[in-house]
Amino acid sequence: MFKKIRKPAVSGQFYPSDPKVLRDEIEKLFLSKIGPGRLPSVASTFSGDLVGVVSPHAGYMYSGSVAAHGI
């Protein structure tokens, strides 16, 4: 199967282009008082019945903490 990886089109405009700065920003959203309050665990595989998640997207600073509940 051929996978095409899309390069970030707006890196540095709508979110930080530096990976460490971006990771730190996203971690703060997870840990904020309206976020889940914890960082997600990272699994090497997924097993379950998840079909999809409906999540707001208005930029990390506006809806990132709410969107973090979908993880």
C-alpha positions, 0 to 999 in steps of 0.5 A: 500500500502506498502512503503519501505523507503530506508536509505541514502547510502552515507550520509556524503560522497556526502552530509552532514549527519547532517540534519541542515547543509544539509538544510542550504546548499540546501537553499543556492543553491535556493538563489544563483545567478543562482538558483531561488532566493527564497525558495519554498513554501511547500504545504500539497497537490499537484494539477496540471498537472505536469508529470515530471521534467528533472533535472541535477544531478551531486552533489549539489555543481555542479548542485544544483542551476540549479536543484532547478528551477524544484521545 
